[in-house]
Amino acid sequence: MEHRTYPEYSSQYPLLLTTFMKRPVRLYPDDIGVVYRNHLTSEYFRFTWRQWYRRVSQLAHALEKKLGIAGASGGIGDRVGTMALNTHRHLELYYAVPCIGATLHPVNVRLSPEHVVYTIRHAQDKVIFVDDSVLPLLEGIYDQVKDTVRAFVYMSDKPGLPQTTIPDLLAYEELIAGEPEDYDWPWLSEDTNATLCYTTGTTGQPKGATFTHRQLYLLTLHVMATQAVVNTPDFDAQGGGNRLGENAVPMLNTPMFHIHGWGAPFLTVFSAQKIVLPGTFTVQGFCELVERERVTSVGIVPTIAAMLLDYKDFHKYDLGSLVRISIGGGALPLGLKTKLEKLMPNFRVSSGYGMTETAPTTVASFLKKHMVGWPKDRVDDVMVKTGLPLLGLDVEVVDEQGRPVPHDDRSVGEIVIRGPWVTQQYFRAPDRTGEVWRDGWFHTGDIAKVDTDGYIVIADRIKDVIRSGAEMVPTVLLENLIQMADFVLEATVVGVPDPTWGEVPLALVVLRPGFAASEQDIVDFLARHGVDSGKITRWMLPKRVAIVDEIPKTSVGKYNKKLVRDQIDRFLAVARDVAPARD
Amino acid sequence: MEHRTYPEYSSQYPLLLTTFMKRPVRLYPDDIGVVYRNHLTSEYFRFTWRQWYRRVSQLAHALEKKLGIAGASGGIGDRVGTMALNTHRHLELYYAVPCIGATLHPVNVRLSPEHVVYTIRHAQDKVIFVDDSVLPLLEGIYDQVKDTVRAFVYMSDKPGLPQTTIPDLLAYEELIAGEPEDYDWPWLSEDTNATLCYTTGTTGQPKGATFTHRQLYLLTLHVMATQAVVNTPDFDAQGGGNRLGENAVPMLNTPMFHIHGWGAPFLTVFSAQKIVLPGTFTVQGFCELVERERVTSVGIVPTIAAMLLDYKDFHKYDLGSLVRISIGGGALPLGLKTKLEKLMPNFRVSSGYGMTETAPTTVASFLKKHMVGWPKDRVDDVMVKTGLPLLGLDVEVVDEQGRPVPHDDRSVGEIVIRGPWVTQQYFRAPDRTGEVWRDGWFHTGDIAKVDTDGYIVIADRIKDVIRSGAEMVPTVLLENLIQMADFVLEATVVGVPDPTWGEVPLALVVLRPGFAASEQDIVDFLARHGVDSGKITRWMLPKRVAIVDEIPKTSVGKYNKKLVRDQIDRFLAVARDVAPARD
């Protein structure tokens, strides 16, 4: 790699992940920067920033010299797959691989084995780094990927190698041991590809979204700029609880194989925050890490919130350091919300929106200036909306002719996005790229409305929307409303054939343990909280409701509507017709 | 200009000032965004963001159609000069000119008329926009620029045109009236030049530093990211006083013809903050604007602080909204600091460093994690240091071989910088560019030391450093120490010939009104507060001191050491020899 000097250097100083990595090492070399707790053994591993940086450098040397990984500058270099949980080693791979010009492919190990095989083969991963707890999955698919992948590296907190059917397995710690503790990082073109993230593939095969250094750098910088200026509910409330900055202690709860762990590996390192890695989520591990490491910030999904509240030893832990708990990935049931607010006084509802192709953050819920100081219930109403675009991102909701819909809280359209960190293209799939990139906009396939203040509210996926008569019934909007009932744990809505309307909505509902409700109660709740408040119209109400024990989900915990539709007879068998609503 | 679509659009979404301009218009169209007060008539002008945006659009149309200004995409378009104070019109020019692909040249009207002429001719400004109060200056130089500049536009709060010697003067308000209120802004290459800022030219002719859209965008984004993470003294102190975000009401006190008004025209617009423009600084205007507009944030120089404190009606105003007052552009005398802290409880000392070529922000004083919670005097000691680099910027202090000096608070070297917003080149001056850009670093010509925590402390300009025997005497360090004395208003140090040492330091000191001190008192103060605390060595103490009424200054208020040296006999005539120090 040629080192560039004046003049390119000055004008085109490249935006590289290398810059993120170097900052905490320079600023806080001897502070503990990375803490990892093994969720099975409860063992702790702590690294100063200098120690962590040395391991990243050693890994970079090993990748090049021992594994033959070749980087590119511009374009795309060799792909390196990870099948790993949230550990310090995964964080080391997040920097060593892209910073030598290669591409990191964090394999989503929660996909079906068939899809895991597909993504590894499609990415043409040359090497796979696999955690001990994920090894059985790899063993099961080894025969289907062995012609593509030429080396497998085993990552474990225990020394040595396991009994395995995989030949020539290498050990991570042995691989990096003895390598030089610094590395002369190349001045790559900022347009060098850095990561490859596959969609979950609910329709068809997963698609590989590509991201360059520039895109990930700009994602991170715009998230930080957004944090610097927007209003959140705890703003002004408790002495900077919101604006924690480098003193925050984030726990990376979202798997790092899900769309860059929602961006945390980049944001936290550049911010020089102490990073807490839990392997994978366990209730006890969560509580212990918060207490011991004084974790301040964590994002969780509603299911995990419910698990925490049901944990019998919850009260034994001091979770007082938590000043930012944000809930994402689904609407928060009202009962759960009330309970959380009682047990965790610092708890705040917030919402957001993103997808694999957007790296992922695009829209998040903030308060506009005139809402600062509003009472809590009104603030909460705003904060559960999908939100406003991040700084620097173009987001529109458009009709089928590509015209922005009126901001009237009623008209629906598709969300389209363009901006510095939207994926340019799917890897080796120009046709599928052409389907989403049209007229200069990335088409999300998500249906939303916009309120008079400009807040976007997700209404549905295009492919899930129910066509009832001449109208569209937005199912996600219905689901979120049903989930506000304190007797509801989960709810999804799909269309079922109807001789009069073409399709009508069927709601599948899982009740919260210890609560009782009838099918009619559910529609009545919807009428009271949805129709009467103007959030939906009466003709959108489900015509049938099925109370069930479980709703099929995808690998990332979303409702799997494709599977629901495939098994529709099973659900229709237990469904009951309901009246539009009792008065 | 061709509108680009997929695929370039997505991967290379350009970083343009256009994005900054559009944000507040989209988010807060009907909020007051820009407030300007005429400092002569006390008249107020208020604009909603929508109104301001319409005027920017109208100006863009007029620039192209009526003035024949042609933009570029990549490279550099026509130059448009401004000779203007801090008004809404100047802020309109800050966006309309670059966003059509032309280059804004804010003429520093405080330079000598000779240098003003030089910069206009060197920039080849096609049009000059001139404020009514600056018109006399333009009239004086008209004959020397009329062959370069083909149109002059007069900006005034009063309608019509003045009696003037300049033929064919156009009126700004008439020029933009009737133009369309929206503009189809081009998708420029982000490497299109946006601004041209001349240095003050203390040695030789001013040099024109060029900045592209990308560079100004990235300057702004990194400043915001820095604000999002670093610790400042008022952090945690008073409910988010520091993290004001979009609720801040900044007053732009620094002239917009000084290095982008320290970046404020970009930062405040993208942040959607209400912007307060005072024309030019007056004591009464300052107090009135703070009270009426509830100004929260302002940066001032020590001289202005002193003027405020001496203002007899100071106590009549409610300045309680001011939660961020930062002092820049010189060391703050201790007496002034104590008085400011008493009268303005929210006052905080802070320091920073930048120059024309760096757009300007590069280094600023923040607290490191372990300093949060330190007592005020220790915090103040940190905050008066020049500081730490902004996120994303490479800053080193190097010896003559280009090696980083040890971080021992003693070794001095030159500050070198590289990063996304350092100027690439001086306009039409490749030789002068080559003098500062060497070995991949921009050489600042500033001498500094680095303490054990990594804080940079400016010690001198290379050309001002005194060579005494085999040692270097850093004059800025001495000046800052002398100015800590409560009896000192201003102080500068230059070298004078000495038969034994080659050169020895001469200190010129202006006493504060109402204070008395002898030449020896000054050296004694230096010995006590500098030598005894280890900040300087005994042999650095001035050998001669002159107490004077005034020290010559440059157009930006810095000590003009060139002029001092030119007139050295006058100062030596009143200087007295001093003993190294009394015990």
HADDOCK unambig.tbl for C-alpha pairs under 7 A between the chains (distance, minus, plus):
assign (segid A and resid 5 and name CA) (segid B and resid 439 and name CA) 6.30 0.50 0.50
assign (segid A and resid 5 and name CA) (segid B and resid 440 and name CA) 4.46 0.50 0.50
assign (segid A and resid 6 and name CA) (segid B and resid 437 and name CA) 6.42 0.50 0.50
assign (segid A and resid 6 and name CA) (segid B and resid 438 and name CA) 6.90 0.50 0.50
assign (segid A and resid 6 and name CA) (segid B and resid 440 and name CA) 5.23 0.50 0.50
assign (segid A and resid 7 and name CA) (segid B and resid 424 and name CA) 6.63 0.50 0.50
assign (segid A and resid 9 and name CA) (segid B and resid 440 and name CA) 6.36 0.50 0.50
assign (segid A and resid 10 and name CA) (segid B and resid 418 and name CA) 6.51 0.50 0.50
assign (segid A and resid 10 and name CA) (segid B and resid 419 and name CA) 6.80 0.50 0.50
assign (segid A and resid 10 and name CA) (segid B and resid 422 and name CA) 6.38 0.50 0.50
assign (segid A and resid 10 and name CA) (segid B and resid 423 and name CA) 6.82 0.50 0.50
assign (segid A and resid 10 and name CA) (segid B and resid 424 and name CA) 5.03 0.50 0.50
assign (segid A and resid 11 and name CA) (segid B and resid 420 and name CA) 6.98 0.50 0.50
assign (segid A and resid 11 and name CA) (segid B and resid 423 and name CA) 6.79 0.50 0.50
assign (segid A and resid 11 and name CA) (segid B and resid 424 and name CA) 4.76 0.50 0.50
assign (segid A and resid 12 and name CA) (segid B and resid 420 and name CA) 6.79 0.50 0.50
assign (segid A and resid 13 and name CA) (segid B and resid 419 and name CA) 5.63 0.50 0.50
assign (segid A and resid 13 and name CA) (segid B and resid 420 and name CA) 5.00 0.50 0.50
assign (segid A and resid 19 and name CA) (segid B and resid 392 and name CA) 6.40 0.50 0.50
assign (segid A and resid 221 and name CA) (segid B and resid 221 and name CA) 6.58 0.50 0.50
assign (segid A and resid 221 and name CA) (segid B and resid 225 and name CA) 6.22 0.50 0.50
assign (segid A and resid 224 and name CA) (segid B and resid 225 and name CA) 4.94 0.50 0.50
assign (segid A and resid 224 and name CA) (segid B and resid 228 and name CA) 6.07 0.50 0.50
assign (segid A and resid 225 and name CA) (segid B and resid 221 and name CA) 6.20 0.50 0.50
assign (segid A and resid 225 and name CA) (segid B and resid 224 and name CA) 4.94 0.50 0.50
assign (segid A and resid 225 and name CA) (segid B and resid 225 and name CA) 4.99 0.50 0.50
assign (segid A and resid 225 and name CA) (segid B and resid 228 and name CA) 6.79 0.50 0.50
assign (segid A and resid 227 and name CA) (segid B and resid 228 and name CA) 6.24 0.50 0.50
assign (segid A and resid 228 and name CA) (segid B and resid 224 and name CA) 6.07 0.50 0.50
assign (segid A and resid 228 and name CA) (segid B and resid 225 and name CA) 6.78 0.50 0.50
assign (segid A and resid 228 and name CA) (segid B and resid 227 and name CA) 6.25 0.50 0.50
assign (segid A and resid 228 and name CA) (segid B and resid 228 and name CA) 4.52 0.50 0.50
assign (segid A and resid 228 and name CA) (segid B and resid 243 and name CA) 6.93 0.50 0.50
assign (segid A and resid 228 and name CA) (segid B and resid 245 and name CA) 5.75 0.50 0.50
assign (segid A and resid 229 and name CA) (segid B and resid 245 and name CA) 3.60 0.50 0.50
assign (segid A and resid 229 and name CA) (segid B and resid 246 and name CA) 4.99 0.50 0.50
assign (segid A and resid 229 and name CA) (segid B and resid 271 and name CA) 6.09 0.50 0.50
assign (segid A and resid 230 and name CA) (segid B and resid 245 and name CA) 6.05 0.50 0.50
assign (segid A and resid 230 and name CA) (segid B and resid 246 and name CA) 6.14 0.50 0.50
assign (segid A and resid 235 and name CA) (segid B and resid 240 and name CA) 6.88 0.50 0.50
assign (segid A and resid 236 and name CA) (segid B and resid 239 and name CA) 4.61 0.50 0.50
assign (segid A and resid 236 and name CA) (segid B and resid 240 and name CA) 5.17 0.50 0.50
assign (segid A and resid 237 and name CA) (segid B and resid 239 and name CA) 6.48 0.50 0.50
assign (segid A and resid 238 and name CA) (segid B and resid 239 and name CA) 6.25 0.50 0.50
assign (segid A and resid 239 and name CA) (segid B and resid 236 and name CA) 4.58 0.50 0.50
assign (segid A and resid 239 and name CA) (segid B and resid 237 and name CA) 6.53 0.50 0.50
assign (segid A and resid 239 and name CA) (segid B and resid 238 and name CA) 6.28 0.50 0.50
assign (segid A and resid 239 and name CA) (segid B and resid 239 and name CA) 4.25 0.50 0.50
assign (segid A and resid 239 and name CA) (segid B and resid 240 and name CA) 5.92 0.50 0.50
assign (segid A and resid 240 and name CA) (segid B and resid 235 and name CA) 6.85 0.50 0.50
assign (segid A and resid 240 and name CA) (segid B and resid 236 and name CA) 5.25 0.50 0.50
assign (segid A and resid 240 and name CA) (segid B and resid 239 and name CA) 6.09 0.50 0.50
assign (segid A and resid 240 and name CA) (segid B and resid 240 and name CA) 5.24 0.50 0.50
assign (segid A and resid 243 and name CA) (segid B and resid 228 and name CA) 6.92 0.50 0.50
assign (segid A and resid 243 and name CA) (segid B and resid 243 and name CA) 6.76 0.50 0.50
assign (segid A and resid 245 and name CA) (segid B and resid 228 and name CA) 5.74 0.50 0.50
assign (segid A and resid 245 and name CA) (segid B and resid 229 and name CA) 3.59 0.50 0.50
assign (segid A and resid 245 and name CA) (segid B and resid 230 and name CA) 6.04 0.50 0.50
assign (segid A and resid 246 and name CA) (segid B and resid 229 and name CA) 4.96 0.50 0.50
assign (segid A and resid 246 and name CA) (segid B and resid 230 and name CA) 6.13 0.50 0.50
assign (segid A and resid 247 and name CA) (segid B and resid 369 and name CA) 6.78 0.50 0.50
assign (segid A and resid 271 and name CA) (segid B and resid 229 and name CA) 6.11 0.50 0.50
assign (segid A and resid 369 and name CA) (segid B and resid 247 and name CA) 6.80 0.50 0.50
assign (segid A and resid 392 and name CA) (segid B and resid 19 and name CA) 6.37 0.50 0.50
assign (segid A and resid 418 and name CA) (segid B and resid 10 and name CA) 6.46 0.50 0.50
assign (segid A and resid 419 and name CA) (segid B and resid 10 and name CA) 6.75 0.50 0.50
assign (segid A and resid 419 and name CA) (segid B and resid 13 and name CA) 5.61 0.50 0.50
assign (segid A and resid 420 and name CA) (segid B and resid 11 and name CA) 6.97 0.50 0.50
assign (segid A and resid 420 and name CA) (segid B and resid 12 and name CA) 6.79 0.50 0.50
assign (segid A and resid 420 and name CA) (segid B and resid 13 and name CA) 4.99 0.50 0.50
assign (segid A and resid 422 and name CA) (segid B and resid 10 and name CA) 6.37 0.50 0.50
assign (segid A and resid 423 and name CA) (segid B and resid 10 and name CA) 6.85 0.50 0.50
assign (segid A and resid 423 and name CA) (segid B and resid 11 and name CA) 6.80 0.50 0.50
assign (segid A and resid 424 and name CA) (segid B and resid 7 and name CA) 6.63 0.50 0.50
assign (segid A and resid 424 and name CA) (segid B and resid 10 and name CA) 5.07 0.50 0.50
assign (segid A and resid 424 and name CA) (segid B and resid 11 and name CA) 4.75 0.50 0.50
assign (segid A and resid 437 and name CA) (segid B and resid 6 and name CA) 6.39 0.50 0.50
assign (segid A and resid 438 and name CA) (segid B and resid 6 and name CA) 6.84 0.50 0.50
assign (segid A and resid 439 and name CA) (segid B and resid 5 and name CA) 6.23 0.50 0.50
assign (segid A and resid 440 and name CA) (segid B and resid 5 and name CA) 4.44 0.50 0.50
assign (segid A and resid 440 and name CA) (segid B and resid 6 and name CA) 5.22 0.50 0.50
assign (segid A and resid 440 and name CA) (segid B and resid 9 and name CA) 6.31 0.50 0.50
